[in-house]
């Protein structure tokens, strides 16, 4: 997804894997991105996505950044349940949806 976003003209700040919610909060505070995008390859990491959105909300940052989620075990329903702004099932759709939101 990172490479596809970069190829699509987006600047990407990759926080890596197994990122704690507090690190996302710190990055949003300092970098002021348009999006926070999270991906899960295993169902065990999905709970962290919910925690990250809650941490952004608690820090008063949720309104300043759009949150996207994707990955093999995820669905639109899960994205809706955790309060993500959008779900993308693959990298191509993540870029397309990000472009749509930037243009809006």
N, C-alpha and C positions, 0 to 999 in steps of 0.2 A: 504494500500500500504506500509506504514511504517513497519508494522509487517512482511509482505511478504518479503520485502527487507532485513530486519534483519535476517529472517529465511534463506534467500538466501546468507547470509554471508556479506552483506553490512553494514557498519557503517552508521547510520542515525542520522542526526541532525534535529529534528522536530521543526520548527519555530512556529507551531500552526496554528490557523485559523485567517482569516482576516488580513493577513500579508501585510504591506505596501511595495511597491517596494524598498524604501530606506533601509528597514530592510533586504531584500534579498541581496542588494548591500553590506551592512555591513557584512553579514554572509559570502558572497563569498570572500570578502577581508580578513577576519580574519580566516576563516576555510579552505579556498581553496579546496572546494569539487570538485568531478568529475562531479556531476550532480546537477541541481536545478530541482526539480520536483514539479509541481503545479497541484492541482485538483480543479475542480469546480463542485458544485452540482446544482447550479442555473445559468441561463444565465446572471443574473445581475453581477456575479463575473467574467465573462469572460474578460471584458475590463481591469481588473487589471492584467491579464496575459500579455496582450499586453504592458501595461505600465511597467511591471516588466522587460520584455525583452528589451524595450527601455531604461530603467534605467541602466541595465547591459551594454548595448552598449555605452551609454553616459559616463559611468564610466570607459570604456576601458576594461571591464571584459568579454565581450561576447565571445571572442575567447578562454578564459581559462576554460570555463564551458559549458557542454551540458545541454540544457533545454528540459525537457519533460513535457507534459501536458496530462491530462486525466480527466475523469469525465463524468457523464451522459449526459450533453448537448453538449459535444465536439465531433468533427469529425476530421479526417485527414485533411480535407480541411481547417478547422479553424486553426489547428496547422501549416499548410503551410503558411497561410495568415499572422500569427503573427511572423513567423520566428523561431518556435520551432524546435529543432533537431529531436524530435520524439513524436509521439502520441501513447498512450496505452489505449485501451478501458477498461482494467481491471488490477488488481494488478498482476496477473500471467504474463500477457504480458509485464507489466512494468519491472518486474524482468528479463524476458527473453531478452528484448531489451537492458537493462542496461548491462547484461552479455555479449551480442554480442559486444557492443561498447567498453567495457573494454578489451575484447579479441582482438579487431582489432588493 
